[in-house]
Amino acid sequence: MSESQEKIIEILRILNEEDKAIGAKVIANELNNKGYNLGERAVRYHMKILDEKGFAERVGYSGRKITKLGQEELKKGLVYNQVDFIFSKFEEMIYQTDLDLKTAIGNVIVNTSKINLETTKYNKLEESMKEVFKAGLGVSPFIKIEKGKEKELFIKTICGTTIDGMLLSNGILTLPLYGGLLKIKNNIPQRFTELISYKKTSITPLDAFIADDVTSVVDVVKKGTGIIPANFRVIPYEGLEKAKEILDKASKIGINGVISIGKSGKSVLGIPVNEGMVGIAIVGGVAPLCAAKELGYDIDIKLSEKIAKFENLTPIINQKNNSNSYQNKILKGNTDSAKEFTKQKVPFLASKAWNLIQKVDFDIKSSQGNLIANMSYLDEEDLDEAIKIMKNSYKSLKDYMNPYYKIINNTETNNNIDSNNTNPNNTSFSNTDSNKIGIATICSLSIDGILINNGIISTPKYGGLLELGNNPQFVELISYNGSSIDPHEIFILKNMTSIKEKQNPTKILASVKEIPLIAKEKSHEILDNLSKMGFPIYKIGNPREIIYNAKVDSYNFGVVSGSGLNPIAAIKEEGIDVNIKAVQGTISFDEMETLN
């Protein structure tokens, strides 16, 4: 993407952040703040281009507003930059947070969610959220309701990142690391079950986990057991006591949400912490809205979108408890220390992937050996229909799908995996549910294993959602590093693929790998042979090339390959209930069938 295109995308970003039309002078000032030296005349030139493309529209003499087409272009037009922008946006909002804990006046970070009033009665939605806030499963009961169009209502809730801003404005360094899912059992926080790093992702981490059947906030409120959204940051140990004082003051004015505070260098809820640093886990500010979504309310949840004045928000619950706090916590345990149950660490995907990559011994010449496989489970009665969908999908997208699969029945165990599963990096293919049957497909990480087995460094960089067309481009990217879950599972959970025939645009799952430039010739040879065997190799890039809108490090080249989960995603699109598990073990290639 050229420098001019980058400026156009940045202008779209500025327009998108405004609720009203703005002029060239305002845009020029904002661009200068972001490091772009662009005058008003140059801005007008770029705005004219936006008008011609239909990305912006003039509103009288007030200036311009972004169009729906412009929002779509912003979403997918600069994904390689977006993976850096997400974290920088958090840093920017943290800096802008200046809430005074004495006067309760100042900026906080809010999530803005849209309610469809045609299908949802707000008074019922409000009652469900109150129960969650009363249980302490929210950052703050202070909210704001705003009317949108005729049948729309917007609700603003305080984001957990506000706490990072409060700490920073009081001189304490805070480093947001992860957003994820936290398991609660008998009202006691156990550990994070899934995590995504705030860095190197085009999707806000908690947003990645807002999907049907992922959270169970309502169960936690009613039964004390379930899964809630939460986020994690670290602070220097020297700032711990001051941080506790700040958090205590914040609680008294209605901002809390702290789940656990660790000790120097000690793991917190399964997340390791470096020596000299202290981990802090905070409930996701959208937890009350997740509960509403779980109950079937039609609500579109957006995270960390805006800065709002705290004094303009109103508590949805008014009563304070005995500690003069607005929240009555149902979660138990000493928040000042990590408990025994947190010693089990979160299994990060990269560690699991590298260990399975090491097990790949596939030989291209003989077409024999072990590859990494994904496992997907479904009801046995749905198997015939699922295979039919897979074959039809492969027929329509033959160049983009891996044709290899194997049916795993409910008594079979893959002999290549330790069936005792004593190593957390190994996973057995044995199926413990007698009503389910498994479909194994080849994981794209197998290609990294084959290259490494041939003496070539191949590093899995991103899992992405690739939009096909005349100029294919990634519209979402999540780094493999810093995630506990395969990115492709996220995209399937959130129903983001569109693989079925006649869907437009077609969006499929793909991976980006990076390889040192010196190995390009040998890599080409191996990848060409794999392509002839049916492995979907979409593109081999050039040095410093932005490949399908994804960027790899200097002195490397990128390779884009298709995911083995594409046929499975097609099954889910057709409404068949399927439990998808990526990167689950190794499987012998000669045991597999084809979709041909």
C-alpha positions as CSV (number, residue, x, y, z in Angstrom):
1,M,0.0,0.0,0.0
2,S,1.4,3.4,-1.0
3,E,2.0,6.3,1.3
4,S,-0.9,8.1,-0.3
5,Q,-3.2,5.2,0.4
6,E,-2.1,5.1,4.0
7,K,-3.0,8.8,4.4
8,I,-6.4,8.1,2.9
9,I,-7.0,5.2,5.3
10,E,-5.9,7.5,8.2
11,I,-8.3,10.2,7.1
12,L,-11.1,7.6,7.0
13,R,-10.1,6.5,10.5
14,I,-10.4,10.1,11.7
15,L,-13.8,10.5,10.1
16,N,-15.0,7.3,11.6
17,E,-14.1,8.4,15.1
18,E,-16.4,11.5,14.8
19,D,-20.1,11.6,15.3
20,K,-20.5,14.7,13.1
21,A,-19.2,16.1,9.8
22,I,-15.7,17.7,10.1
23,G,-13.6,19.9,7.8
24,A,-10.1,19.8,6.3
25,K,-8.6,22.0,9.1
26,V,-9.7,19.6,11.8
27,I,-8.5,16.6,9.8
28,A,-5.2,18.2,9.1
29,N,-4.6,18.9,12.8
30,E,-5.5,15.3,13.7
31,L,-3.1,14.0,11.0
32,N,-0.3,16.2,12.4
33,N,-0.9,14.7,15.8
34,K,-0.5,11.3,14.3
35,G,2.8,12.2,12.6
36,Y,1.5,13.0,9.1
37,N,2.7,16.3,7.8
38,L,-0.3,17.2,5.7
39,G,-1.7,20.7,5.1
40,E,-5.3,21.6,4.5
41,R,-4.9,21.8,0.7
42,A,-3.4,18.3,0.6
43,V,-6.2,17.0,2.9
44,R,-8.8,18.5,0.5
45,Y,-7.1,16.7,-2.4
46,H,-7.3,13.4,-0.5
47,M,-10.9,14.1,0.5
48,K,-11.8,14.5,-3.2
49,I,-10.5,11.0,-3.8
50,L,-12.6,9.7,-1.0
51,D,-15.7,11.4,-2.5
52,E,-15.1,9.9,-5.9
53,K,-14.7,6.4,-4.4
54,G,-17.9,6.9,-2.3
55,F,-16.0,6.5,0.9
56,A,-17.0,10.0,2.2
57,E,-19.8,12.5,1.6
58,R,-20.1,16.2,2.0
59,V,-22.6,17.5,4.6
60,G,-23.4,21.1,3.6
61,Y,-20.7,23.5,4.7
62,S,-19.8,21.4,7.8
63,G,-17.4,19.1,6.1
64,R,-17.6,15.4,5.4
65,K,-18.7,12.2,7.1
66,I,-17.7,8.7,6.4
67,T,-20.1,6.5,4.4
68,K,-21.0,2.9,5.0
69,L,-18.8,2.0,2.0
70,G,-16.0,4.0,3.6
71,Q,-16.4,2.1,6.9
72,E,-16.1,-1.2,5.0
73,E,-13.0,0.0,3.3
74,L,-11.5,1.1,6.6
75,K,-12.2,-2.3,8.0
76,K,-10.3,-4.2,5.3
77,G,-8.1,-1.6,3.6
78,L,-5.2,-1.6,6.0
79,V,-5.2,-4.8,8.0
80,Y,-1.5,-5.0,8.2
81,N,-1.5,-1.6,9.9
82,Q,-4.6,-2.5,11.9
83,V,-2.8,-5.2,13.8
84,D,-0.5,-2.5,15.3
85,F,-3.3,0.1,15.5
86,I,-5.4,-1.9,17.9
87,F,-2.8,-1.7,20.7
88,S,-1.9,1.9,19.9
89,K,-5.6,2.8,20.2
90,F,-5.6,1.3,23.6
91,E,-2.5,3.3,24.6
92,E,-4.1,6.5,23.2
93,M,-7.3,6.0,25.2
94,I,-5.3,5.0,28.4
95,Y,-3.4,8.3,28.0
96,Q,-6.7,10.3,27.6
97,T,-8.2,8.8,30.8
98,D,-7.9,11.5,33.5
99,L,-10.7,10.7,36.0
100,D,-10.1,12.6,39.3
101,L,-10.9,10.1,42.1
102,K,-11.7,12.9,44.5
103,T,-14.2,14.9,42.4
104,A,-15.3,11.9,40.2
105,I,-14.9,14.2,37.2
106,G,-13.0,13.3,34.0
107,N,-12.5,11.0,31.1
108,V,-13.2,7.2,31.1
109,I,-13.1,4.6,28.4
110,V,-16.5,3.2,27.3
111,N,-17.8,0.3,25.3
112,T,-20.7,1.3,23.0
113,S,-23.3,-1.4,22.2
114,K,-26.3,-1.2,20.0
115,I,-29.7,-2.6,21.0
116,N,-32.4,-3.5,18.4
117,L,-35.7,-2.3,19.9
118,E,-37.7,-4.2,17.3
119,T,-36.7,-7.4,19.0
120,T,-35.6,-6.4,22.5
121,K,-37.5,-4.6,25.2
122,Y,-35.1,-2.4,27.1
123,N,-36.7,-2.7,30.5
124,K,-36.2,-6.5,30.5
125,L,-32.6,-6.1,29.2
126,E,-32.0,-3.6,32.0
127,E,-33.2,-6.0,34.7
128,S,-30.8,-8.7,33.4
129,M,-27.9,-6.3,33.4
130,K,-28.7,-5.1,37.0
131,E,-28.3,-8.6,38.3
132,V,-24.8,-8.9,36.8
133,F,-23.7,-5.5,38.1
134,K,-25.1,-6.4,41.6
135,A,-22.9,-9.5,41.5
136,G,-19.8,-7.4,40.9
137,L,-19.3,-8.8,37.4
138,G,-18.8,-5.5,35.7
139,V,-16.3,-2.7,35.9
140,S,-18.8,0.0,36.9
141,P,-22.6,0.3,37.1
142,F,-22.3,3.8,35.7
143,I,-23.8,3.7,32.1
144,K,-25.3,6.0,29.6
145,I,-28.3,5.4,27.3
146,E,-28.5,7.2,24.0
147,K,-31.2,7.1,21.2
148,G,-30.1,6.2,17.7
149,K,-32.3,5.8,14.8
150,E,-36.0,5.0,15.2
151,K,-35.5,1.4,16.4
152,E,-32.0,1.7,17.9
153,L,-30.7,2.4,21.3
154,F,-27.0,2.7,22.3
155,I,-25.7,1.8,25.8
156,K,-22.3,2.9,27.0
157,T,-20.6,0.9,29.7
158,I,-17.2,1.5,31.3
159,C,-14.3,-0.6,29.9
160,G,-11.7,-2.3,32.1
161,T,-9.0,-0.4,30.3
162,T,-10.2,2.7,32.3
163,I,-8.4,1.2,35.3
164,D,-5.1,1.2,33.3
165,G,-5.7,4.9,32.6
166,M,-6.4,5.7,36.2
167,L,-3.2,4.0,37.3
168,L,-1.2,5.7,34.6
169,S,-2.6,9.2,35.4
170,N,-1.4,8.6,39.0
171,G,2.1,7.7,37.9
172,I,1.9,3.9,37.8
173,L,3.1,2.1,34.6
174,T,0.5,-0.5,33.4
175,L,1.0,-2.9,30.5
176,P,-2.2,-4.5,29.2
177,L,-1.3,-7.9,27.9
178,Y,-4.3,-10.1,27.2
179,G,-8.0,-10.3,26.9
180,G,-9.6,-13.7,27.4
181,L,-12.0,-16.1,29.1
182,L,-11.9,-16.8,32.8
183,K,-13.3,-20.0,34.4
184,I,-15.2,-19.6,37.6
185,K,-16.1,-22.6,39.8
186,N,-18.2,-22.4,43.0
187,N,-17.7,-18.6,42.9
188,I,-13.9,-19.0,42.9
189,P,-11.8,-17.8,39.9
190,Q,-9.9,-20.8,38.6
191,R,-7.7,-19.7,35.6
192,F,-7.9,-18.2,32.2
193,T,-9.0,-20.8,29.7
194,E,-8.3,-18.7,26.6
195,L,-6.2,-15.7,25.8
196,I,-5.4,-13.3,22.9
197,S,-2.6,-10.8,23.1
198,Y,-3.5,-7.1,22.7
199,K,-0.6,-6.9,20.2
200,K,-0.6,-8.1,16.6
201,T,-4.3,-8.6,16.2
202,S,-6.9,-6.8,14.0
203,I,-9.7,-7.8,16.5
204,T,-9.9,-6.4,20.0
205,P,-9.1,-9.5,22.2
206,L,-12.3,-9.6,24.2
207,D,-14.3,-8.9,21.0
208,A,-12.9,-12.2,19.6
209,F,-14.6,-14.1,22.4
210,I,-18.0,-12.4,22.1
211,A,-19.8,-15.2,20.3
212,D,-22.7,-17.5,20.9
213,D,-22.1,-20.3,23.5
214,V,-18.7,-18.9,24.5
215,T,-19.4,-17.0,27.7
216,S,-21.7,-18.1,30.6
217,V,-22.0,-15.0,32.7
218,V,-25.6,-15.8,33.7
219,D,-24.6,-19.2,35.1
220,V,-21.9,-17.5,37.2
221,V,-24.5,-15.1,38.6
222,K,-27.0,-17.8,39.4
223,K,-24.9,-20.9,40.1
224,G,-21.4,-19.5,40.8
225,T,-19.9,-21.6,38.0
226,G,-19.2,-20.6,34.4
227,I,-17.0,-18.5,32.0
228,I,-16.7,-14.7,32.1
229,P,-14.7,-12.3,29.9
230,A,-11.7,-10.8,31.6
231,N,-8.5,-9.0,30.8
232,F,-5.0,-9.0,32.2
233,R,-2.2,-6.5,32.8
234,V,1.0,-6.2,34.7
235,I,2.5,-3.3,36.8
236,P,5.9,-2.9,38.5
237,Y,6.0,-4.3,42.0
238,E,7.2,-1.0,43.4
239,G,3.9,0.5,42.5
240,L,1.7,-2.2,44.0
241,E,0.8,-0.5,47.3
242,K,0.0,2.8,45.6
243,A,-2.1,0.9,43.0
244,K,-4.1,-0.8,45.8
245,E,-4.8,2.7,47.3
246,I,-6.0,4.0,43.9
247,L,-8.2,0.9,43.3
248,D,-9.8,1.4,46.7
249,K,-10.6,5.0,46.0
250,A,-11.9,4.1,42.5
251,S,-14.2,1.5,44.1
252,K,-15.8,4.1,46.3
253,I,-16.9,6.2,43.4
254,G,-18.2,3.2,41.4
255,I,-15.3,1.7,39.5
256,N,-14.0,-1.7,40.4
257,G,-14.0,-5.0,38.6
258,V,-10.7,-6.3,40.0
259,I,-10.7,-10.1,40.2
260,S,-7.1,-10.9,41.4
261,I,-3.9,-9.1,42.2
262,G,-0.8,-11.2,42.4
263,K,2.7,-11.0,44.0
264,S,6.0,-10.1,42.4
265,G,6.9,-12.7,39.7
266,K,4.0,-15.0,40.6
267,S,1.5,-16.4,38.2
268,V,-2.0,-15.0,38.3
269,L,-4.9,-17.2,37.3
270,G,-2.6,-19.4,35.1
271,I,-0.7,-16.5,33.5
272,P,3.0,-16.4,34.2
273,V,4.4,-13.0,35.3
274,N,8.0,-11.8,35.1
275,E,10.0,-11.2,38.3
276,G,9.6,-7.7,39.6
277,M,6.1,-7.3,38.0
278,V,2.7,-8.0,39.4
279,G,-0.3,-9.3,37.5
280,I,-3.8,-7.9,37.8
281,A,-6.9,-9.5,36.4
282,I,-10.0,-7.4,35.8
283,V,-13.5,-8.5,34.7
284,G,-14.4,-7.4,31.1
285,G,-16.6,-4.3,31.1
286,V,-18.9,-6.0,28.6
287,A,-19.8,-8.9,31.0
288,P,-23.3,-7.6,31.8
289,L,-23.9,-7.2,28.0
290,C,-22.6,-10.7,27.4
291,A,-25.2,-11.9,29.9
292,A,-27.9,-10.1,28.0
293,K,-26.7,-11.7,24.8
294,E,-26.7,-15.2,26.4
295,L,-30.4,-14.6,27.4
296,G,-31.2,-14.0,23.7
297,Y,-31.4,-10.2,23.6
298,D,-30.6,-8.7,20.2
299,I,-27.5,-6.6,21.1
300,D,-24.4,-5.7,19.1
301,I,-21.5,-5.4,21.5
302,K,-18.6,-3.1,20.7
303,L,-15.5,-2.7,22.8
304,S,-13.3,0.3,23.9
305,E,-14.6,2.6,21.2
306,K,-15.0,6.0,22.9
307,I,-13.8,8.4,25.6
308,A,-16.7,9.7,27.8
309,K,-17.1,12.0,30.7
310,F,-17.7,10.0,33.9
311,E,-19.9,12.8,35.3
312,N,-22.3,12.2,32.4
313,L,-22.9,8.6,33.3
314,T,-25.6,7.4,35.7
315,P,-25.5,4.3,37.9
316,I,-27.9,1.5,36.8
317,I,-27.9,0.3,40.5
318,N,-27.9,2.9,43.2
319,Q,-27.4,1.0,46.5
320,K,-24.0,0.8,48.0
321,N,-22.8,-2.1,50.2
322,N,-21.2,-2.0,53.6
323,S,-17.8,-1.1,52.2
324,N,-19.3,2.0,50.5
325,S,-18.9,0.3,47.1
326,Y,-21.5,0.1,44.4
327,Q,-20.8,-3.6,43.9
328,N,-21.5,-6.8,45.9
329,K,-18.9,-9.3,44.8
330,I,-20.0,-12.9,44.5
331,L,-16.5,-14.0,43.6
332,K,-14.5,-15.5,46.6
333,G,-10.8,-15.8,47.3
334,N,-8.1,-13.4,48.5
335,T,-7.4,-11.0,45.7
336,D,-4.0,-10.1,47.1
337,S,-2.4,-13.4,46.2
338,A,-2.5,-16.2,43.6
339,K,-4.1,-19.4,45.0
340,E,-3.1,-23.0,44.5
341,F,-5.7,-23.5,41.8
342,T,-3.9,-20.9,39.6
343,K,-0.7,-22.9,39.3
344,Q,-2.0,-24.7,36.2
345,K,-0.7,-22.5,33.4
346,V,-2.6,-21.3,30.3
347,P,-1.5,-23.5,27.4
348,F,-0.4,-21.0,24.7
349,L,-0.9,-22.1,21.1
350,A,2.7,-21.3,20.0
351,S,4.2,-23.8,22.5
352,K,1.7,-26.5,21.5
353,A,2.1,-25.8,17.8
354,W,5.9,-25.9,17.9
355,N,5.9,-29.3,19.7
356,L,3.5,-30.7,17.2
357,I,5.5,-29.2,14.3
358,Q,8.5,-31.1,15.6
359,K,6.5,-34.3,15.2
360,V,5.9,-33.8,11.5
361,D,8.0,-36.3,9.4
362,F,6.1,-36.3,6.1
363,D,8.2,-37.1,3.1
364,I,7.1,-35.5,-0.1
365,K,8.7,-38.1,-2.4
366,S,7.1,-41.1,-0.8
367,S,3.9,-39.2,0.3
368,Q,4.2,-40.9,3.7
369,G,4.6,-39.7,7.2
370,N,2.8,-37.7,9.9
371,L,1.1,-34.4,9.6
372,I,-0.6,-32.1,12.1
373,A,-4.4,-32.5,12.2
374,N,-7.4,-30.5,13.4
375,M,-10.3,-32.4,15.0
376,S,-14.0,-31.6,14.6
377,Y,-16.8,-33.5,16.3
378,L,-20.5,-33.7,15.3
379,D,-23.5,-36.0,15.8
380,E,-23.1,-39.2,13.9
381,E,-26.5,-38.7,12.3
382,D,-25.1,-35.5,10.6
383,L,-22.0,-37.2,9.2
384,D,-23.4,-38.0,5.7
385,E,-24.7,-34.5,5.2
386,A,-21.5,-33.0,6.5
387,I,-19.3,-34.9,4.0
388,K,-21.7,-33.9,1.3
389,I,-21.2,-30.2,2.2
390,M,-17.4,-30.6,2.4
391,K,-17.4,-32.2,-1.1
392,N,-19.6,-29.5,-2.6
393,S,-17.4,-26.8,-1.0
394,Y,-14.3,-28.4,-2.3
395,K,-15.8,-28.6,-5.8
396,S,-16.6,-24.9,-5.9
397,L,-13.3,-23.7,-4.3
398,K,-10.9,-26.5,-5.3
399,D,-7.9,-24.2,-5.5
400,Y,-8.5,-23.0,-1.9
401,M,-9.3,-26.2,0.0
402,N,-7.3,-29.1,1.3
403,P,-9.1,-32.2,0.1
404,Y,-7.7,-34.6,2.7
405,Y,-9.8,-35.8,5.7
406,K,-10.4,-38.9,7.9
407,I,-13.4,-40.0,9.9
408,I,-12.5,-40.9,13.5
409,N,-15.0,-43.1,15.1
410,N,-15.9,-43.1,18.8
411,T,-13.5,-45.9,19.7
412,E,-10.5,-45.0,17.7
413,T,-7.3,-43.3,19.0
414,N,-4.6,-41.9,16.8
415,N,-1.5,-44.1,17.6
416,N,0.8,-41.2,17.0
417,I,-0.4,-39.4,20.1
418,D,0.3,-40.3,23.7
419,S,-3.2,-41.7,24.7
420,N,-2.5,-40.9,28.3
421,N,-2.1,-37.2,27.3
422,T,0.4,-36.6,30.1
423,N,2.1,-33.9,28.1
424,P,-0.2,-30.8,27.7
425,N,1.3,-30.3,24.2
426,N,-0.1,-33.6,23.1
427,T,-3.7,-34.3,22.5
428,S,-5.4,-37.7,21.9
429,F,-7.9,-38.2,19.1
430,S,-9.9,-40.5,21.3
431,N,-13.6,-39.5,21.4
432,T,-15.1,-39.6,24.8
433,D,-18.7,-38.8,23.6
434,S,-20.3,-42.0,22.2
435,N,-22.8,-39.9,20.3
436,K,-20.2,-37.9,18.4
437,I,-18.0,-38.8,15.5
438,G,-14.8,-37.0,14.5
439,I,-13.5,-35.5,11.2
440,A,-9.7,-35.0,11.1
441,T,-8.4,-32.5,8.6
442,I,-4.8,-31.4,7.8
443,C,-3.7,-28.3,9.8
444,S,-1.9,-25.6,7.8
445,L,0.9,-25.8,10.4
446,S,1.9,-29.1,8.7
447,I,3.5,-27.0,6.0
448,D,5.8,-25.3,8.6
449,G,6.7,-28.8,9.8
450,I,7.5,-30.1,6.3
451,L,9.7,-27.0,5.6
452,I,11.5,-27.3,9.0
453,N,12.1,-31.0,8.4
454,N,13.9,-29.9,5.2
455,G,16.1,-27.5,7.0
456,I,14.1,-24.3,6.4
457,I,13.0,-22.0,9.1
458,S,9.2,-21.4,8.7
459,T,7.4,-19.4,11.3
460,P,3.6,-19.3,11.6
461,K,2.8,-15.6,11.8
462,Y,-0.9,-15.0,11.5
463,G,-4.2,-16.8,11.1
464,G,-6.5,-14.8,9.0
465,L,-9.8,-14.3,7.2
466,L,-9.1,-13.9,3.5
467,E,-11.7,-12.2,1.2
468,L,-11.5,-13.6,-2.3
469,G,-12.0,-11.7,-5.5
470,N,-9.9,-10.0,-8.2
471,N,-7.5,-8.8,-5.5
472,P,-7.7,-11.2,-2.6
473,Q,-7.0,-9.5,0.8
474,F,-7.0,-10.3,4.4
475,V,-9.8,-8.6,6.3
476,E,-8.8,-9.9,9.7
477,L,-5.5,-11.1,11.2
478,I,-4.6,-12.6,14.6
479,S,-1.1,-13.5,15.6
480,Y,-0.3,-17.1,16.5
481,N,2.1,-15.7,19.1
482,G,0.4,-14.7,22.4
483,S,-2.8,-16.6,21.7
484,S,-4.1,-19.7,23.4
485,I,-6.6,-20.5,20.7
486,D,-6.1,-21.0,17.0
487,P,-7.3,-17.8,15.2
488,H,-9.3,-19.8,12.7
489,E,-11.4,-21.2,15.6
490,I,-12.2,-17.6,16.5
491,F,-13.4,-16.7,13.0
492,I,-15.6,-19.8,12.9
493,L,-17.1,-19.2,16.4
494,K,-18.0,-15.6,15.3
495,N,-19.6,-16.9,12.0
496,M,-17.2,-14.7,10.0
497,T,-16.5,-17.1,7.1
498,S,-18.6,-17.3,3.9
499,I,-17.6,-20.4,2.1
500,K,-21.0,-21.7,0.9
501,E,-21.6,-21.5,-2.8
502,K,-23.2,-18.2,-4.1
503,Q,-22.2,-16.3,-1.0
504,N,-20.7,-13.0,-1.8
505,P,-18.0,-12.0,-1.0
506,T,-16.4,-15.4,-0.3
507,K,-14.3,-15.3,2.9
508,I,-12.1,-18.2,3.8
509,L,-9.6,-19.1,6.4
510,A,-5.9,-18.8,5.6
511,S,-2.5,-18.6,7.3
512,V,0.6,-16.4,6.8
513,K,4.0,-17.9,7.3
514,E,7.4,-16.1,7.1
515,I,10.6,-17.6,5.8
516,P,14.1,-16.2,5.5
517,L,14.9,-14.8,2.1
518,I,18.0,-17.1,1.7
519,A,15.7,-20.2,1.6
520,K,13.4,-18.9,-1.1
521,E,14.5,-21.1,-3.9
522,K,14.4,-24.4,-1.9
523,S,11.1,-23.3,-0.3
524,H,9.6,-22.7,-3.8
525,E,10.5,-26.2,-4.8
526,I,8.9,-27.8,-1.8
527,L,5.8,-25.6,-1.8
528,D,5.3,-26.2,-5.5
529,N,5.3,-30.0,-4.9
530,L,2.9,-29.7,-2.0
531,S,0.6,-27.6,-4.2
532,K,0.6,-30.3,-6.9
533,M,-0.5,-32.8,-4.2
534,G,-3.5,-30.7,-3.3
535,F,-2.2,-28.6,-0.4
536,P,-3.6,-25.1,-0.9
537,I,-0.7,-22.7,-1.3
538,Y,-2.2,-19.4,-2.4
539,K,0.8,-17.2,-2.8
540,I,4.5,-17.1,-2.3
541,G,5.5,-13.5,-1.7
542,N,8.6,-11.4,-2.4
543,P,10.9,-9.7,0.1
544,R,9.2,-6.8,1.9
545,E,6.0,-7.5,-0.1
546,I,2.7,-6.8,1.6
547,I,1.1,-10.1,0.7
548,Y,-2.7,-10.0,0.5
549,N,-2.6,-7.0,2.9
550,A,-0.4,-8.9,5.4
551,K,3.1,-7.8,6.3
552,V,6.1,-10.0,7.3
553,D,9.4,-8.9,8.8
554,S,12.2,-7.5,6.7
555,Y,14.6,-10.0,5.0
556,N,11.8,-12.5,5.0
557,F,9.2,-13.4,2.5
558,G,5.6,-14.5,3.2
559,V,3.6,-17.6,2.2
560,V,-0.2,-17.7,2.4
561,S,-1.8,-21.2,2.7
562,G,-5.3,-22.4,3.2
563,S,-6.6,-23.8,6.4
564,G,-7.7,-27.3,6.8
565,L,-10.8,-26.0,8.7
566,N,-12.4,-24.4,5.6
567,P,-14.5,-27.5,4.9
568,I,-15.5,-27.6,8.5
569,A,-16.5,-23.9,8.5
570,A,-18.7,-24.7,5.5
571,I,-20.5,-27.4,7.6
572,K,-21.1,-24.9,10.4
573,E,-22.4,-22.3,7.9
574,E,-25.1,-24.9,6.9
575,G,-26.4,-25.0,10.5
576,I,-24.8,-28.3,11.6
577,D,-23.6,-28.3,15.2
578,V,-19.9,-29.0,15.1
579,N,-17.3,-28.8,17.9
580,I,-14.1,-27.5,16.3
581,K,-10.6,-28.1,17.8
582,A,-7.6,-26.9,15.8
583,V,-4.0,-28.1,16.2
584,Q,-4.9,-31.3,18.0
585,G,-2.4,-34.0,17.1
586,T,-0.6,-35.8,14.4
587,I,-2.1,-38.2,11.8
588,S,-0.6,-40.5,9.2
589,F,-1.1,-39.1,5.7
590,D,-1.7,-42.5,4.1
591,E,-4.8,-43.0,6.4
592,M,-6.6,-40.1,4.9
593,E,-9.3,-39.9,2.2
594,T,-9.9,-37.2,-0.3
595,L,-12.9,-35.0,-1.2
596,N,-12.4,-35.5,-4.9
